[in-house]
Amino acid sequence: VHSLWGVFGSTHRVWLVHALLFVVGVIAATGDPPTRSMQSQPLGGRSTGERFAAVGLLVPLHALLWSFAAWQTRGAAAKPHRSCLWAVRALASALFWAAPLATYAALRVSVELGWQEELRSLLLPVHFGLTACGLTIQLLV
């Protein structure tokens, strides 16, 4: 199992790009949900923006898998010393990677409760911006 995490850790960029392209292709190919199912809310959302925002949830999930792979494959000498600064850095990192989850949850709640369209038009760019930052970090670091 250790070596499988090592393979994932060294090829994680390929897996991330393939997963994103696959889900984007599925969303683009399936189109909008039928209007006859308006009484229930689809899992990915009704509008195109909501469904593409759901794709952004792959980025923090992949970051979690990537950090687990790094934790599995590092030796004791390469693991950081547990200090107060390490705890602050870990908390900041956790908040950064949880931000797309929070913005997506706020988006879905605003749709479900029928809040103003202006709020949704603010949440989508924030969500996409946070996701793009996370994606950039994972692809370039």
C-alpha positions as CSV (number, residue, x, y, z in Angstrom):
1,V,0.0,0.0,0.0
2,H,2.9,2.3,0.8
3,S,4.2,2.1,-2.8
4,L,0.8,2.7,-4.3
5,W,0.6,6.0,-2.4
6,G,4.1,6.7,-3.7
7,V,2.9,6.2,-7.3
8,F,-0.1,8.4,-6.7
9,G,2.1,11.1,-5.0
10,S,4.5,11.2,-8.0
11,T,1.7,11.2,-10.6
12,H,-0.9,13.2,-8.8
13,R,-1.0,16.0,-11.4
14,V,-1.9,13.5,-14.2
15,W,-4.7,12.1,-12.0
16,L,-6.0,15.5,-11.1
17,V,-6.1,16.8,-14.7
18,H,-7.7,13.6,-16.0
19,A,-10.4,13.6,-13.2
20,L,-11.2,17.3,-13.9
21,L,-11.4,16.8,-17.7
22,F,-13.6,13.7,-17.3
23,V,-16.1,15.4,-15.0
24,V,-16.1,18.6,-17.1
25,G,-16.8,16.4,-20.2
26,V,-19.6,14.6,-18.5
27,I,-21.2,17.9,-17.5
28,A,-20.8,19.4,-20.9
29,A,-22.2,16.3,-22.6
30,T,-25.2,15.8,-20.4
31,G,-26.5,19.3,-20.5
32,D,-29.2,20.8,-18.3
33,P,-31.5,18.4,-16.3
34,P,-35.0,17.9,-17.7
35,T,-37.7,20.4,-16.6
36,R,-40.1,17.7,-15.6
37,S,-37.9,16.9,-12.5
38,M,-38.3,20.4,-11.0
39,Q,-39.7,19.2,-7.7
40,S,-36.4,17.6,-6.7
41,Q,-33.0,19.2,-6.7
42,P,-30.3,17.3,-8.8
43,L,-27.2,16.4,-7.0
44,G,-24.9,18.6,-9.1
45,G,-27.3,21.5,-9.3
46,R,-29.7,22.8,-11.9
47,S,-27.8,25.5,-13.6
48,T,-24.6,25.1,-15.5
49,G,-22.7,27.3,-13.1
50,E,-23.7,25.1,-10.2
51,R,-22.7,21.9,-11.9
52,F,-19.3,23.3,-12.9
53,A,-18.9,24.6,-9.3
54,A,-19.4,21.0,-8.2
55,V,-16.4,20.1,-10.3
56,G,-14.3,22.4,-8.2
57,L,-14.9,20.1,-5.2
58,L,-12.5,17.7,-6.8
59,V,-9.6,20.1,-6.1
60,P,-9.8,20.0,-2.2
61,L,-10.5,16.3,-2.3
62,H,-7.4,15.7,-4.4
63,A,-5.4,18.0,-2.1
64,L,-6.5,15.7,0.8
65,L,-5.4,12.6,-1.1
66,W,-2.1,14.3,-2.1
67,S,-1.3,15.3,1.5
68,F,-2.1,11.8,2.7
69,A,0.2,10.3,0.0
70,A,3.0,12.7,1.1
71,W,2.4,11.7,4.7
72,Q,2.6,8.0,3.9
73,T,5.7,8.2,1.8
74,R,7.8,10.6,3.9
75,G,10.3,9.2,6.4
76,A,10.4,10.4,10.0
77,A,13.3,12.7,9.2
78,A,11.4,14.6,6.5
79,K,8.3,15.1,8.6
80,P,8.0,18.7,10.1
81,H,8.7,19.3,13.7
82,R,5.5,19.9,15.6
83,S,5.7,23.5,16.8
84,C,3.3,26.4,17.3
85,L,4.2,27.8,13.9
86,W,3.5,24.3,12.4
87,A,0.0,24.3,14.0
88,V,-0.8,27.8,12.7
89,R,0.4,26.8,9.2
90,A,-1.7,23.6,9.3
91,L,-4.8,25.5,10.4
92,A,-4.3,28.1,7.6
93,S,-3.9,25.3,5.1
94,A,-7.0,23.5,6.3
95,L,-9.1,26.7,6.1
96,F,-7.8,27.4,2.6
97,W,-8.6,24.0,1.3
98,A,-12.0,24.0,3.1
99,A,-13.0,27.4,1.6
100,P,-14.2,25.9,-1.7
101,L,-16.4,23.5,0.3
102,A,-17.9,26.4,2.2
103,T,-18.5,28.5,-0.8
104,Y,-20.2,25.5,-2.6
105,A,-22.3,24.8,0.4
106,A,-23.4,28.5,0.6
107,L,-24.2,28.4,-3.1
108,R,-26.4,25.3,-2.8
109,V,-28.1,26.7,0.3
110,S,-28.8,30.0,-1.5
111,V,-30.3,28.1,-4.4
112,E,-32.4,25.8,-2.2
113,L,-33.8,28.7,-0.1
114,G,-34.3,30.9,-3.2
115,W,-32.1,33.7,-2.1
116,Q,-31.3,36.6,-4.3
117,E,-29.5,36.0,-7.6
118,E,-27.0,38.7,-6.7
119,L,-25.7,36.6,-3.9
120,R,-25.3,33.6,-6.2
121,S,-23.5,35.8,-8.8
122,L,-21.0,36.7,-6.0
123,L,-20.5,33.2,-4.7
124,L,-19.7,31.6,-8.0
125,P,-16.7,33.8,-8.9
126,V,-15.4,33.5,-5.3
127,H,-15.8,29.7,-5.5
128,F,-14.1,29.5,-9.0
129,G,-11.3,31.8,-7.8
130,L,-10.6,29.7,-4.7
131,T,-10.7,26.5,-6.8
132,A,-8.4,28.0,-9.5
133,C,-5.9,29.0,-6.8
134,G,-6.0,25.5,-5.3
135,L,-5.6,24.0,-8.8
136,T,-2.7,26.2,-9.6
137,I,-1.0,25.3,-6.3
138,Q,-1.4,21.6,-7.0
139,L,-0.3,21.7,-10.6
140,L,2.7,24.0,-10.1
141,V,4.1,23.0,-6.7
